[in-house]
Amino acid sequence: MPLSFQYTDLRLVERIRRDGRRLAALSPSAFADEARELKWSIRAGASQSQLMQRGFALGFAASHRVFGYEHYPVQLLGAIGLFRSRIVEMQTGEGKTLTAVLPVLLKAMKGQGVHVVTANEYLARRDAETMAPVYQLCELSTGCIVPGLSDDDRRTQYQRDITYATASELGFDFLRDRLKKRADPFRFSESRSGNSIKAAGVQRGQHFALIDEADSILIDEARTPLIIGVEKRLGERMPILYSWCRDVVERLEPGQDFRVNSRHRRVDLTPAGCASLNAIEKPVDLNEFDGDALFTAVEKALAARHLFVSGRDYLVSADEVAIIDEGTGRKLAGRKWQAGLHQAIEAKENLPLSSPTGVAATMTIQTLFRSYTDFAGMTGTATPVRRELQKIYRRRVVVIPTNRPVCRSRIAPRLFVSFEAKLNALLTSVSDMIGAGRAVLIGTPSVDASEQVSSCLKEAAIEHAVLSARHHEEEASIVSRAGEPGTVTVATNMAGRGTDILLSEQVRSNGGLHVIATEMHSSERIDRQLIGRAARQGDPGSFRFLLSLDDELLSVFPLQYRSKLKRRGNIQATDGELPRYWLRYFRRAQRIRERSGSTARRKLLHDERARHRRLVDAGLDPFLDRSDSAE
C-alpha cells in the first residue's frame, strides 16, 4: 500500500507556514542574509534534515514574494515526501511545480548541483523560467539544458545550482562525457563513486535529481535504452536490398508466409515464407547477401509495412523519418531505430536511406537514475506502478490528498462497431458542448488520428486547433486559448502531462473543460493524465470515452479474434452502438499491453545488469563497450 503521513508531519507543516510568513515580512536585505546563512550552515556540514523546516520556510516566503500566493498545506506535505526521497502522487492540477521548489531549494544549498527532470523540452524551459526568480531570491542560480547547446554552454548550465533538463538530455550528456574521457583521459578525473566525470566533461556529477512525471520517465521511457550511435558506411548495394525487400513483401501472404506478433512488435517468416523467397528471382547485386541476411532484411521490411504506421509511430519531414514517443506524442529528435528497421521504414516511404548506426555508448533510464546519490519523483499516476517503482528503484509511493474536492464528472463511455459511427457521435458531442459554452479537448492516440478527427470537424464546419508533433511550435499558443468558450482542441498526448489549460470565468460557470478520449491508450496511466486536464484545483469539468472496434488498442489481439469480435459486434449493435459490457474487451487489451510493457522493462534491466557484470569483470567500461568485447 502507498505510504501515508504522520501527525508529526502535519505539525511540521504548520511550523513551516508560521516561519514562512515571518520571513516573508523581512526586508530584502534581511531575507538575503537569511538565505546566505542557511547556505553557509549546510555547506559547513549541518544536516539538511534538521534544517528542513528552516529551508522550506525560506522557499515558502520566496514563492510568496514572487507569485503573491502561499503553498497549500498539501503542497508542503508533498515537499516533505520529496525531501525524503519518495515518489509523491499528487493529482493533476495540484501544483507539483511549486511543490518541487522547496526540496530542490534545500538540496541545492549544498552546492553540488540539483537536476530537475521534466517530461519534455517545453516543460523544462517553462519551469526554469518560471521558478528562476524564486531561486534567485534565495541566492541560487538556475540553468536549463535544451537541444542545440554547445559543450561550453552545457557546462555553464550544469554549473548552476539547479538545472532543468529532460532525462534523455541528462543521459546523453553522461554518455558523451564518458566517450570524451576515453578519447582524452588526461583531461578528465573521476570522483570516488566512479559515476561523475569532471574537468573537460559538461556534467559535474549525479547528486540529487527531482523527477517530474516520474512514472512516465522511470517506467514508460525505461522501455527504450539511451543509445549514442556512430554512423557506419552504407554499403553500395544496401539501397538495392531494402528496395527489393520493400517490393517483395507485397507478394507474401500473412499467416502463410509470415506471422505478425503485434504484442511484441515483430514479424517472423515461416518455413513456407522462406521457401517462397528462395524461389523468387533476385537482382544480381544481391548475390553478396547470404540467405540469413536476406530473410532478416525481409522481416524488417514486413515489420515496417505491418507494424509501423506514419502519423502514429513516426513522421516524415524534410526527407527524414522522425520517431514519435507514444507516451508524450512528441518527436524524438536524433533517435533512430536499430538493426536496419529505420532504413526499412525509409525504403517503405521512398526516402533516401540514412547511414546505419552502430552503438558507441548505451545505458538504460534505470541505470541513469540509480547512478544518482539520491533522487525523488512526483506524478499524478504513481499508484498503479508502485510495486515496480519499489522493486527497481527502491522508492516508496506516498499519496497526497487534493487541496479541494475533485469536481470531475465521468460520463458513461460509448462503444461503436466502426470508426465512422464513433466520429458521428463525436461531432454530436462537440456541437452540444459548444452550444453549452464550454471548452472541449479531444484526445487522440496519434498524429494520424488527430488529422482524421480534424478532417471530420472541418467537414462539419467546426473551428478547432490541432496540437501534435506536426504542430509542436504552436503548443504554447494553442494551450493558452484552449480554455475559452466554444474552443475545440484536438491533441495527441502532447496535451497530457504537465499541460495546464486555464479556464475563462465563463467556461468555469458553464461546467468547465470537457475531455473526449477517442481511444484508450496502452496504459491506464496515460488515460488518467488526459482526463486529468479537466477539473483541476476544484474547477468543474467532465470526460467521456468514445471507442470503436477499429481502435488501435485492440490490435494486440490476433487478427482472427478481432474479426470474430467485429462479426459479433455487427449482430449485437443498435444503430452502430454496442452494449456497455463490451468495454471489458478494451480493458483486457489494455492490461495485456501493460503486462507486455512491464515484462519488456524487466528483461531490459536484467540484460543490462548481466552485461554490466560481464564488462566490469573484464575490466571494460559497461557504458561504452559491447558484450561481445568481453566474451
N, C-alpha and C positions, 0 to 999 in steps of 0.2 A: 504493500500500500504506500502511496505517497506520504511524505512527512508532513507534520503539522507543526505549528509554532507553540511555544510555551508561554505561560502567563508572564514570565520574566521578560519575554520579547516585547509584549505589549507595554510593559512599564518602560522598557528601553525606548520605545517609540515616543512615548510622552516626554521623556527627558530630552530626546533629540529635538523635538518640536519646541520645547521650552528654551533650550540653549540656542537653537537656530534663530528664534525670534529675538533673543538678546543680541546675537551677533549681527543680525540684520539692521539693528538700530545704531551700530557703531559708525563712526566717521570712516571715510575711505582709507585714510592712513592707518587708523587703528585696526581696521579689518585686514589690511595688507600685513600689518605686524603680526596678527593672529595667524595668518596663513604661513608666514615665514617661520614663526616659532614652531608650528606644528611640523613643518617640513624638516627643520633642523633636528627636532626631537626624534623623528623617525629615522633620519639618516645617521643620527648618533647611536642608533641601536635600540630605541624604545620599541616596545611591542605594538604592532599595528592593531591587534585585537583589543588591547587595553585602551587604545586611543580611538576606537571605533565611534563612540558617542561624540567625541570632540570633532573628529573628521567629518562625520555625517552632518553634524550641526553646521559646520563650515560650508559644506556643499548645499545644505538646505537654505542657508542665508544667501549664498551667492546666486542660487537659482531664483530666489525671490527678488533679488536686486535686478537681475537681468530680465526675467519674464513677468514679474509682478504678481506671481502666484506661488503658493506653497506646495510641497509634496503632500499628497494624501497619506493618511496612516498606512493604507495597504501598499502604497509605493515604498514606504520606509520598511515595511515587513519584507517586501521583495528585495530591497537593497541589502538587508541583513542576510537573507538567504544567499544572495550572490557573493557577498563577502566571505561567507562560509563555504564557498566552492560547491554550491548546489546548482542543479538545473531548476530554475524557477518558472513555474507555469502561471502566467498572468493572461487573462482573457484579452482578446483583441480590443484595442481602443483604451486600454487601462494605463497607457503612458509608460511603456517599458523604456523608451529612450531617455526620459527624465529620471526614471528609477536607476538606470545604469550609471548616471553621473556620480552618485555617492560612492559606490565601491571602486569605480575607476579612479576617482579623485584621490581616495585614500591610498590605494595601491600605487598610484603614480608618484606619491610623495617620496617613495623610497629612491627614486632616481634611476631605476633600471629599465624603464620603458614599459608601457602597457599597450597591448594591441586590442582594439575594439573591432570585432569581426562582424561584418554585415553581410546580408544575403546577396547584395549586388552593388555595382559601382554607384548607381544613382543614390542609394541609401547612404553609402559611405561619404559621398560628397555632401549630401543634405545634412546628415547628423554631425559631421565635423564642423561645417559652417555654423549650424545652429547652436552647438554646445561650446564652441571655442570661447565665446565671451565669459561663460561661467568658469571655465578652467583658468582663463587669463586673470580673473579676479583673485584666484587662489594661487597665483604665481606659477602656473603650469602652462606649458606650450602644447599646441595641438598640430598634428600633421595628418595627411591623407595620401594614401597610395592609390594611384589610378593608372590605367594602361597608358603607355607612351612616355613615361618619365625616363629621363636618363639615369645612369647609375649614380651620378653626383646628386641629382635631385632626390632620388630614392633614399640615399644615405642621409641627406638632410632631413627628410621626413621621418625616418626611423630614429633620428637623434632627438626628436621631440619627446616630451614626457608621455604623450598619448598619441597613438597613431591609429587612424581608422583605415580599414582595408577589407577586401574580400578574402576568403580562405584561399582561393586559388592564387591570388597575388602574393600572399604570405608564403604559401608552399613553393611557388616557382622561384621566389627570391631566395628562399632557403636552399633550394637545389642549385640555383645558379651560383650562389656563394661557394658551394662545395666544388662545383666544376672549376671555378676560378682558383680555388685553393689547390686543386690538383695540378692545374696548369702552371701555377707560380707559387709553390708552397712557402717560399721565403718571405712573401708579403703578408702571410697570414699567421695568426696564432690562435690556438683553440683554448676555450675555457676548460676548467676541470671536468665539467659534465660531458664534454665532447660534443654537445649539441649546438653551441653557439660559436660562430666564427667572427673574429674581429679584424681590425685593420682594413684591408682592401675590400672586404665584404660590405654589402649595403646594410645588412641587419646587424644588431648588436646583441642578439640573444633571444631566447624564448623564455620569458619570465612569467608574466601573467597575461592571459587572454580572457576577454569577456565576449562571449559569442551570442549575438542577436540571432533570432530564429534558429535556435540551437538544434532542433530536430531536423530542420532542412539541411543544415551544414554537416552535423555529426552523423546523420542517418542517411538522408537522401543522396547527398553529394559523395558519401563514402562508397557508393557502388562503383565509382569510376576512379582509378588511381590518377594522380597528377603525373604527367609524363613530359619531360623536355625531350623533344625529338631532334635528331640530327639527320639532315637530308641525305638520302642516298641517290646515286645516279640512276635515272630512269633508263632502263635498257632500251635499245633501239627497237626491239620487237615487242615491248610491253604494250604500247598502244594498239598494236595489231591483235595481241592476245585478248585484251579487255574488250575491244570492239567485236571480235569474233564471239566471245562469251556472251556479250550483250545480245547479239543476234540469235545465237544458237539456243538460248534458254526459252525463247518463244516456241520452240519446237518440242519442248519437253512437257510431258503430261504430269500434273500434280497427282500424288498418290501412287502413280505407277512408276514414274522415273525419279521422283524425289518426294521427300516428306518435309513439311514445314512445321517447325516447333515454335509456335508463337510465344509460348510461355518463356522459353529461354532464348528467343530471337536467333534461331539458327536454322539452316536448311541442310539436309543430308541427302546425297544421292543414293538411290537404291542400286542393287546389282543390275537391275534392268536398265536403269538410267546410265550407268557406266558403260554397259554394253551398247546402248544407243549412241553414246558419244563416240565410242570406238569405231562405230560403223559410219559416222558422219565424215565426209571428206573435209580435210583441213588444208589451210594455206601452207605452202612450203615453208614460210617463215616461222611456223610453229613447230617445226621438226626438232628444234633445240629443247623444247619442253617435254619432260617425261610425262607419263600418264598421271602420276600423283599431282604434279604441278597443274596440269590441265583440269583435273577433277576439282582441285581446291579453288582454282580461279572461277570455274563454273558455279561452284557453291556460293562464292562471294557474289557473283552476278545474280544468282537466284535470290539471295538474301536482299540485295539491293532492289530487286524487282518486286518481291512479295512482302517484305517486312519493313522497308524504309520508305516513307512517303514524304514527298515535297510538301512543305507547308505544315507538316506535323513534326517530323524528325529533323528536318533541315530546310534551309532556304537557299535559293540560287541567286546570287547577287554579284554583279561585275565578273561573270565567268568563274565564280568560285562557289564552293559548297560550304555553307556556314551551319554548324551543328546547333540545334535548339535544345536547351535544357528543359526537360519535361516539367520539373518542379517549379521553375521560375518563369518559363515562357520566353527566356532571353537567349540571344545568340551567344555562343561560347567562342569568343574571339581567339583565333590562333589554334584551336583544337582540331585534331584530325582523328578519324577512326584508323585503327591499326590493321596490319596484316592484309592489306590490299582492298579492304572494304571501301575505303574512301575513294580509291581510284575506280572501283566498280560502280559506285554511285555517280562519279563524274562521267564515266562512259555512258551510263544509263541516261544522263541528262545531256549527252552530246557536248560535253565541255572538254577543253584541253586538260590532259592529265597532269596533275601535280606530281612532284617527285615524292616517292615513298619515303617514309621516315623510319629510322631506327631509334632505339632508346638510348639517350645519353645519360639520363638520370630519371629516377622514378621514386615515388612514395605515395602512400595512401593518406587520406584525411585522418584515419585513425592514428597512424604513426605521427603525423604532424602535431596533433594536439596532445598526444601522450608524451611528446618531447618537451612540452612546456612544464616549468616548475609547478605551475598552478593554473587552473582555468575554471570558469563558471559559465553558465549559459542561461538564456531566458527565451521563452516562446509561449505561444498560446495553445500549443498542442503537444505537450510532452508526455502526458499520462499514458496514451496508447503504446508508447515505446519505452516506458520507464524501465522495464526489465533489461532491454538491450543496452540502454544508457548505463545501467548499473553494472552489467556484465563486462562490457567492452571498455568503458571509460571510468568505472568506479565512481560514478556520480549519482547521488540520490536526487529524486524529484520532489520538490515541495510546491504545493498548490496554494496560491494566494486568492483570497475571496475578492469579488468585484467591489469597487467603491460604491456603486449604485446598483440597484436591481436591474437585471438584463430585461429589456422590453422587446426582445426579438420574437416575432411571431412565425411559427412554422406552418406553412400552408401545405396540405397533403400533396404528395407528388402525383404527377400524371404520367402514364406509361402508354406508349403507342407502338403499333406494329412497324410503321415506316418512318423514315426521317421526314418525309413530306408532311405527314399528318402532324408530326411534332412541330414543324415550322408554322403550320397554320394555327396551332394552339399558341405558339409563341407570339405571333402577330396580334392575336386577340388579347392576350395578357398585357402586352406592351401598350396597346391602344387604350386599354382600360386604365392602366396606371398613369399614362399621360393625361387622360381625361380627369383623373383624380388629383392632378397637380403634384405628382410625386416624381422623384428621380429613379431611373432604372439602370441597373448594372447587369448586363448579360454575360455570364461566364462561359467560355468555350475552352476545350482542351488543346486547341492547336491554332496556328495561323490560318491553315486551310479552312477549318471550321468557322473561324471568325469571318473569313471572307464570304463563305456561303451564307451565313446569317446576315452579313452586311448587304449582300445582293438581294436577299429576300426583303429586307427593310427598305431598300431603295425602290424596289418594285411597288411596295405599299406606300411610297412617298413619306416615310417616317425618317425625319432628320436624326442623325446619330454620329458618333465618333467611334473610331476603331483604334484600340490600343493593343499593339502586338509587336513582335520583334521586327516587323517590317516598318513600323512607325515609331520606333523607340525614342527618336529625338523629340517627339511631341509629347512625351509622357507627362512632364510637369504641367504643361498647358491643358491637356485633356483632363487630368486628375483635378486640377483647380476648378474646372467647370462642371464636374460630374455630380455635384450636389445641388444643382439649380433645378427649379420646377420644369418638368417636361423633358429634361435632358436624358438621352439614352446613350449609354456607353457600352460598346461591345469589346470585351477584353479577354485575352488569354490569362494565364497565371501571373502575368506581369502586374495585374491589379489585385494580386493576393497579398502575400506577405509584405508588411511594412507600409502599405498604401493607406493613407488617411484621406477619406472623402469627407470634406467639411460641408455640412448641410446648411442651406439657407433657412431662415426662420419660417418661410412659407412652406418649404418641403417638410420641415420638422412638424409643423402644425397639421400637415396633410397626411401624416403617417410615416414620414421618413423615407429612407432608401429601400427600394425593393430589389432583391437579388434573384435573378433567374439563372439557375445552373442547368445548362443544356445537356450535360453529361456528368456521370460520376467519374472521378479520376481514379488512378491506380492506387491511391491511398486515401483513406477516410480523412487523414490529417489535412491533405490538400483541399478537400471539400470543405472542411471546417474553416480553413483560412479564407476561402472565398466567401462563404456565408457570413463570416465574421466582419466583412466590410460594412454590414448593416447593423444598426442598433448598437452603436459604440457609446460608451460613457453615459448610459442612461437614455440616449436618444431612442425614439421609436424606429421600427424597421421590420422587414419581413423577408422571407425567402421561400423559394419553391424549386423543386427539381422537375424538369421535363425530360423524359427519357424515351428511347426507342430501341427496338431490337436491332437496328442498324448501327448502334453506338460502338465505338472503338473498344470500349472495355470488354465487350463480350467476345472479342477475337481471341481471348485466352482459351475459349472452348474450342474443341475440334470442329472442323467445317461441317461434318455430318450432324453433330449435335446442334449447331447453330441452325442448320437447315430444318431440323426437326422442330426446334423452338418456333421458327418462323411459320411452319405449317400449322402448328397448334395455335399460334397466336392469331392467324387469319381466321381460324374457326371460332375462337373464343372472343374475339374483339367485337365491340359495338361501335360502329362508325369510326373504326380505326383505333379505338382506345381499349386498352387491356384492363382487366380487373387488377386491383391494387396488390393482390398477393403475388403478382409476377415480379414485384420488387425483390423477392428473395433470390432470383437468378442474378440480378445485378450485384447484390450484396455478396453472393457466393463468388462471383467473378472478382470482385474487389479483394476479398480475403485471399483468393488464390494469388493475385498479383502481390499482395502484401507479404505473403509467406515466401513467394519466389524471391522478392527483393531481400528479405531477411536472410534467406539461405545464401544468396549471392554475396551478401556483405560478410557473413561468417566465413565463407570459403575464401574470400579475398584476404581477410585478416589472417586466417590460418596459413595461407600460402605465403603471405608477407612475412609472418613470424618465422616460418621454416626457412625461407630464403635468407632472412637476416642472419639466422643462426649459422647457416652454411657459409655465408660470406665472411662473417666475423671470425669464425673458426679458421677460415683460410687466410685471414689477415687482409681481407679486401674491404672496400667501402660498400656497405649494403645499399647506399643510395645511388651509387654510380656504376657499380659492377653488376653484371648479369650472373644468374645462377650457373650458366654453363662455364663461366670463368673459374668457378670454384670446384668443378667436378673433374 
